[in-house]
Amino acid sequence: MRPPDSIPIKDYAIESPLKKSSTVVGGDLYYEVKINFSTNRNIAAINFVLKDEEVGAWYQHRGRDFKVALIDHLHEDNNIVGAKMGLGIWPGAFGQLSSMILKSEEAQSKGEDDPNQKKKRLEGFYEEHSIVKEILISNSLSVSVRRCPETAKNLLYMETDLPGDVVVHWGVCKDDHKKWDIPAEPYPDETIVFKNNALRTLLKQKEGGRGSCSLFTLDEGYFGFVFVLKLNKNTWLNCMGNDFFIPLSSSDGLVVQSRPNQSEGHRQVEPDQAVSQGASTDGIISEIRNLVTDISSANRRKTKTKEAQERILQEIEKLAAEAYSIFRSSIPTFSEIAIVESEAEALKIPARISSGTGSGFEILCQGFNWESHKSGRWYMELLEKTAKISSLGFTIVWLPPPTESVSPEGYMPKDLYNLNSRYGSIDELKLLVKRFHEVGIRVLGDVVLNHRCAHSKNQNGVWNIFGGRLNWDDRAVVADDPHFQGRGNKSSGDNFHAAPNIDHSQEFVRKDLKEWLRWLRKDIGYDGWRLDFVRGFWGGYVKDYLDASEPYFAVGEYWDSLSYTYGEMDHNQDAHRQRIIDWINATNGTAGAFDVTTKGILHSTLERCEYWRLSDKKGKPPGVVGWWPSRAVTFIENHDTGSTQGHWRFPHGKEMQGYAYILTHPGTPAVFYDHVFSHLESEISTLISLRNRNKICCRSVVQITKAERDVYAATIDDKLAMKIGPGSYEPPQGPQRWSLALEGKDYKVWEAS
């Protein structure tokens, strides 16, 4: 009787999610719930209300529950849904939820008829009622063109504040017929040919995550530049039904700005207009003054709510950030002064030296396990395997903590500048890093910033006095760690009770740690960081350290428990992944985080044969990778969870299902050392090859096609299809032809022909 994934609400109701329907009419996406009733059950009617999970709003019919009667005696009631009684249009925030299908069969009535009751004969019926969600969004798109006199090429710069990943499909035209052609190279990064008549480029995220941009270099002789924008699989932006067109034949000093106002899928674009930076900043300053006046007058009148004032303050902050970005921008002001710089310098996208999030195509190998320190020469042992690791397709290796440590594994650091550890000497470490670079692999150092072991005791016999080059006293220890009597400020995170927790609010501590990280980058050659126990201190401090050390890639270990009810993992793990997202946000997106949520869900999925867990209520991956894939580092095992520690070991014998998932999906996948050098090597290597060959990256688009009890299936970028689980699945052989690329125990991967 209960639909799949239904949840009891106390003892009187059931919550059932609407599922995507296979029915598509006029391009509209439909959702449905099917509830089957036995005619032998004593059920008179079904009552229901609707809830918008996005905003938490509830919807009823004229203040009462909707009702579908299942007997043939019906009282006249305005809130009954029947074959002839419609609900009209329900306004509200339900997006494209545009149908509910409810079917009832005739039930036999019992007992004698009441003369006061009106007889009605129920039959099967189909009712459709539109629910429209109207959202007004204002975004901008600007394109500027400048001719470089030295190279005689057109330099076209495009930027937008549209959120998320924005893909531009573009080309050039040779006359006013505006027929698309593919220009000669060079092309921006992350550009591919699309269907032999256009180019597709993923715009680069701007610093601070406020929109994206890209620079296009075009030869002379083209009439114009044509393009459309793609926001997701179902959302394209164009200019009032036509392609955006930027003239190139007389483009000197041209700035084109458009503001797509999105309402009910309808977009308006303002006419092209020339805007100088001075005019832009003057306008912003004027807007800020008006908003400040609004706040002042509101304070005098005491009429505006706190929420309204907060909205005004947020708008001021946004405008100030926009003004600052204009001030810092390296885009020319398009004055009449001749440009004499070279092509590379004439019009350059503001680029960070390093974002901490890599190129998006990284595949990470953890280069050690819990026992690696025991030989005393791990660096030299790993040196012999550098070529092998490179040949398997890995692009980054994560090395163990390099510092002198009270614990042999390295996670209780003492003298941060002493890099002679149980894994080998500092010279051996430098040699290993150099060799990895020679085979094209970048290296992450495992840095422990949360805590540090002291060299001596204070006057009370407590270990909180540090030695070595960073000879801190007890001011460097947080005040609320009861074991180490620190004189610093209170901790900004959770305490690690085995060692003194460092107070990162102290300026001298941050200065010393930033200098240490820069030293590791310069002298040892590390390319980035794996950050241990980042729950212990605020992510804003991490941003400070990453800004100073400028890593190519950085990932934090934010680990806490998932949500359980009576020992069973909850299906909804949004709260858990939100905590990880909050930490990434605190770093301003400068670092990724291990997707502990996905690992935990994979555990329950494989242990209980409940593959429906791999789709959240919105049909997306249920971990961090479903919300912020470019910052999710997916994994199934590491030195803590597996190896000889085994704190949270992945289901035995099902490791390849886990790797078939993370190595085909978005996010940055990490593979554990023990699995790389094992009987799984060949299958893992093939999956990595498939990922690299099809250019699957951390921002690839996953479309879940099946998530049921015994099988999960998805397509990724329309290039790969995969399934895990004992259940059956084959990708449909329509216009897209699929060929089986890899098959193992309870998993398959297909490649688009």
Secondary structure as UniProt FT lines:
FT   TURN            4..5
FT   STRAND          7..9
FT   TURN            10..12
FT   STRAND          13..15
FT   STRAND          19..25
FT   TURN            26..27
FT   STRAND          28..32
FT   TURN            39..40
FT   STRAND          45..48
FT   STRAND          50..51
FT   TURN            53..55
FT   STRAND          58..59
FT   TURN            62..63
FT   STRAND          66..69
FT   TURN            78..79
FT   STRAND          90..91
FT   TURN            95..96
FT   TURN            115..116
FT   STRAND          131..132
FT   STRAND          137..138
FT   STRAND          141..148
FT   TURN            149..152
FT   STRAND          153..160
FT   STRAND          167..173
FT   TURN            176..177
FT   STRAND          191..194
FT   TURN            195..197
FT   STRAND          198..202
FT   STRAND          204..205
FT   HELIX           207..209
FT   STRAND          212..218
FT   TURN            220..221
FT   STRAND          224..232
FT   TURN            233..234
FT   STRAND          235..237
FT   TURN            240..241
FT   STRAND          244..247
FT   TURN            249..250
FT   TURN            252..253
FT   STRAND          254..258
FT   STRAND          261..263
FT   TURN            264..265
FT   STRAND          266..268
FT   HELIX           277..301
FT   HELIX           306..328
FT   HELIX           343..346
FT   STRAND          364..366
FT   TURN            370..371
FT   HELIX           372..375
FT   HELIX           378..383
FT   TURN            384..385
FT   HELIX           386..391
FT   TURN            392..393
FT   STRAND          396..398
FT   TURN            408..409
FT   TURN            416..417
FT   TURN            422..423
FT   HELIX           426..438
FT   TURN            439..440
FT   STRAND          442..447
FT   STRAND          456..457
FT   TURN            459..460
FT   STRAND          463..465
FT   HELIX           474..476
FT   TURN            479..480
FT   TURN            482..485
FT   TURN            497..498
FT   STRAND          501..502
FT   TURN            504..505
FT   HELIX           507..519
FT   HELIX           520..524
FT   STRAND          528..531
FT   HELIX           534..536
FT   HELIX           539..549
FT   STRAND          553..556
FT   STRAND          564..565
FT   TURN            566..567
FT   STRAND          568..569
FT   HELIX           574..586
FT   TURN            587..589
FT   STRAND          592..594
FT   HELIX           596..608
FT   HELIX           611..614
FT   TURN            617..618
FT   HELIX           624..627
FT   HELIX           629..631
FT   STRAND          632..634
FT   TURN            639..641
FT   TURN            643..645
FT   TURN            647..648
FT   TURN            652..653
FT   HELIX           655..662
FT   TURN            663..664
FT   STRAND          668..671
FT   HELIX           673..676
FT   TURN            679..680
FT   HELIX           681..693
FT   TURN            694..695
FT   TURN            698..699
FT   STRAND          702..707
FT   STRAND          712..716
FT   TURN            717..719
FT   STRAND          720..724
FT   STRAND          738..744
FT   TURN            745..746
FT   STRAND          747..752
//
